[in-house]
Amino acid sequence: MKLITCPVGPIHANCYILEDEKTNDALIIDPGDEFDKIESIIIEGKLHPLAVLLTHAHFDHIGALDEVRDQWKIPAYLHRNESYWLHDAQMNGSAYFQVTGPIHTRPAEKLLKGEQKMTIGPFSFTVLETAGHSPGGVSFYFEDDRTVFSGDTLFNGSIGRSDGFGADGEQLLQSIRDKLLTLPEDTHLCPGHGRASTIGNEAHTNPFLI
């Protein structure tokens, strides 16, 4: 699996594009803004997007969602606990962020419930429920590639905020300890903002966890 990191939007949310190099099939994780930037990567790589995976439904992770779905006619996957957030600007936070203004997108085509193993085209991964930053926060763990996409749950040297709508600080820490820090230490951590890390590095050096 080839991984392309594409920071987008005014607060530089990480959109990730995963490519299967044998088929050129692709998954798009958290298309937060700047559709043209995402589209250029897809076109230049001659990729065939299959789906959008959303770690959660905050505005900075969904701003280009409808454009992506319309361009490639692909479904979006989102946890059911945030099924109403995509079109509710107060829930997704865009009502309070003047730079973007209110964001209202269509409902997700596929709602996730519970932890599960999934296969989309050539991609196989596990959905981990990592609520706390938001009630429907999930992480996507690609075991064969030793890579986890943690959204805004766990960052390089930090953790997600827990002061927003539906957030729970104790639940956030429990999610990190029970679902993420139990992964192999060499697992590549791809967060929703900032630089990549490893699970081992965060377990031993993250000041919020030690």
N, C-alpha and C positions, 0 to 999 in steps of 0.2 A: 504494500500500500504506500502510495506517495502522498505526502501531506503538504498542503500549501496554506500558510497562515496569511490572512488578509485583514489587517486592522481597518476598521471602517467607522465613520461617523465622528461627531465632535468629541466624544470621550473614548474613542479608539477601542471599541469592542472588537474582539477577535472573531472574525468569520473564518471558518475552516472549510477547505475544499479537499475532500479525500478522493484520490484517484486509484482505481485498479488499473495497473499498467498493462495488463494483458488485454483488457476489454475496452479501456478508456471510459468505463462507467464511473460515475462520480456521485458522492453525497455532499450536500451543502449543510453545514452546521452553523446556525445562528447568523442569518443574513441581516445584519443590523442596520445597514445604510449603504449608500454609494453603490447602487445597482450596477452602474456602468463599470465600476472597478471589478466587481464580481463577474460580470458578463465578459469582460476582456480576458480574464483568466480562463474561463470556460472556452471561449472561442480560440484563443491562442493554443490551448492544449488539445483542441478538437475533442472535448469531453462530452459525455452524454449523461447529464444529471438524471438521477432516479428518484430522489426524494430530498426533502428538507427535514433535518432533525433540529428541534428546539430544546435547548437545555432548560429554558424557562421563558416566560412571556413578557419580560420587561422591555420597554420601548427601544432601548439601545441594542437589542438582539433581534428585533422583528421589523425594523423600519423598511427593509427592502423585500419583505416576505411576499407580498402580493405580486410585485414585479417579477420575482424569481418564479413563482408558481405560474404566472401568466405566460412567461416566456417559454418555459419548458414543459408546461402541463404536467406538473408533478405534485404529489401530495405532501402535506406537512404533518409531522408527528409531534404531539404535545401532550404532556400529562393532563389527565382529566381534571385535576384540581385547579387548573388554570384555563379551563375551556372557555370561559367568558372574558378572559383578559385581553384577547387579541383585538376586540372591538370596543373595549372600555378604556378610555384614555386615563381615567383615574386609577383603575387597577394596574394598568401597564406603566403608569408613571409619566406618560408623555404630557398629561395635562399640566404638569408642574415644571416642565422643561421648555423654556421659551424658544430655545434655538431650533428645536424640531417642530414644536407645536403639537397639537393632539394627533395621535396615530390611531386609526381605526382600520383594522384588517379583517378579512373574512375568517370565519371559524376554521380550525384545523380539520383536515379531512380524516385524520387518524388520531384517536385519543388513546394514550397509554394508561394502563392501570396495572399496578403491581410490578415487581421486578420480573424480568423475563429475558430470555435469549431471543434474538431476532436475526433474520436473514433478509437482506434486501439486495437482490442481484448477487454479485460476488462477495458482498460484505456481510460478515457475521460478527455480532457484538452483543453485549449484555447491557440492558437498561438497569441502572442502579438508582433507587429512589434516594435522593440526597436533599430533602426539603430542609428549610431553615431560613435561607435567604429569601425564599418564596415558598408557598405551600406545595407547588408542583415542580419544584426543582429536581432535575434528574442529571445524572452523569452517564456518558456512553463509554463503555469499556470494551476495547478491541484487544482481546487477550492474545491473539496470534501476533499482533504487532506491539504488544506491551505498551499500549497507549490508552489513556483515559482523558476524556473531554469533560471538564468539571464545571463548566459554566461559571457562575459567580459564587460557587460554594467554597472552593479552595484556590488560592493564588500562590505565586512565588513570593514567599515571605509574609503572606497575609491571609485573611479569610474574608468571606462575604459580609456585607453589612446586614444587620438584623433589626433595623429601625424603620423599615418600610412596611407597606400594606401587607398583612398576612405573614410577616416575618416572625421568627422565633429563635432567639439566640441560643438557648439550650438545645433545641432541636438541631440547629446548624452544627454545633460542636459534636453532638452525638452522631450525626450523619457523617461528618468527616472522620471521626474515630472508628465508627463501625463499618462504613462502606468504602472509604477511600484509603485510610492508613492500613487497612488489612490487605490491600493489594500488594503484589511483590514490590520490593523496594526499588527495583530498577525500572518500574513502570514510568513511562514518559507522561508527565502531567501537562496538559494543554488547557490553560485557564481561559476564562471569558475576557480577561484584560491582562495586559502585561506579558512578561517573558515566561517561557516554558521552564519547567523544573522536573524533578523526579519525586516520586512518593517518598523515597528514602530521605532525600534532602529536606523535604518539608517535615517529616516525622522527627528529624534530629535537630533542625535549625529554626523552624518557624516559631517566632516568639509567642504566637497565640496558642501554640499547641504543646509547648514544653514548660 
